[in-house]
């Protein structure tokens, strides 16, 4: 949501929750949003590891 403020985006998250949402539901939505945004920032800034390297580090096959 380029150009939106955090406050505007937070309002949209809250408005998107069902009426019976809990505080834990809200925390989860915020956590997921932050994790996705951090991953996208890492991607834009070139902080990634190729899948083959991840598989090698974890001892997985290269399938």
Secondary structure as GFF3:
##gff-version 3
##sequence-region A 1 63
A	DSSP	alpha_helix	6	16	.	.	.	ID=ss1
A	DSSP	alpha_helix	23	44	.	.	.	ID=ss2
A	DSSP	alpha_helix	51	58	.	.	.	ID=ss3
###
